[in-house]
């Protein structure tokens, strides 16, 4: 590929990788050990001058660009004024503006409140705190193949042992896991899968003991699993009927990634609480819980917060990212990416017998392989990486390639990346 000047990784990246071994804990992994010096929409430029096509967006973070000009300008302007005060000590307007935007954009027309945090796991943990406080119940229900974070509580909520949970226990109690909807493997309609999940909850936990049901509308790390139509509305209705809070984890799916502001919009499902992060702030650490006003306001003063939550620089970045999403209509951009990528992938699937499923929505797309081992996905990813295309794997069995291109990626760059992926898949 003409975009590559050296082998991947190149000599300067290898030097930095050698330094890393003496400085960084081994437990922190990296998918591709190239060290990045700069970036542009859909391109990562490493220290050796190689241009890599980015089909990962830092795991669905740089939706609006890397950096989006509006994000960079907002960050520079804010850092020149002040970098931190702690909103709990002396507040600032940009925190209010981010909360107002979240209250407007998230599903539902009801009155809402928001609170800002640093990471997706922190947001999920606080959503559970809020649900337990408001309902007076303790049990939390999650789903097979779900991923919700790496803190102690969110490890308990996460389904996959290695690498996220292995030998890190004991985990937080009162977490119960039930089957969700995985159309490729269970063959159930949405209504049938929901009935199965509800029966398991009522039998194993009891609705009267359940504070919250936490669910990714499209599962991320678990394999980009899109539930059958009707599953999410049926689960949400059961929650409403039984006084269980429906908590949508939209950390990976939010902010135009699936072709709408949030994945729940696809079926008009309205959550009690929604957690957001990743794409919210153009690459800066920011997360949120947004929910019904009467639920959010039920927590006592001082019960929510954190030193860095809603940092003013991150808030400025979020406002720049959201402005970019509106002005460039990145929901439409995600839908165009879906049309392009799914067409290419389905054509490729007809040429090989190793692909079990092509699926996804917007710019959150996946290839699942027939083998329930990581071997094929790892080989395909390695081949792409060697040719300068960043793709990611996922899935409970590690047998899924996931594609998360920036929503602003130029058409020619996306096509070039797909050409490399096709070659790797057919090799």
Secondary structure, 3 states (H helix, E strand, C coil): CCCCCCCCCCHHHHHHHHHHHCCCCCCCCCCCCCCEEEEECCEEEECCCCEEEECCHHHHCCCCCCCCHHHHHHHHHHHHHCCCCCCCCCCCHHHHHHHHHHHHHCCCCCCEEEEEECCHHHHHHHHHHHHHHHHCCCEEEEECCCCCCCCHHHHHHCCCCCCCCCCCCCCCCCEEEECCCCHHHHCCCHHHHHHHHHHHHHHHCCHHHEEEEEECCECCCCCCCECCCCHHHHHHHHHHHHCCEEEEECCCCCCCCCCCCCHHHHHCCCCCEEEECHHHHCCCCCEEEEEEHHHHCCCCCCCCCCCCCCCHHHHHHHHHHHHHHHHCCHHHHHHHHHHHHHHHHHHHHCCCCCEEEEEEECCEEEEEECCCCCHHHHHHHHHHHHCCEECEEECCCCCEEEECCCCCCCHHHHHHHHHHHHHHHHC
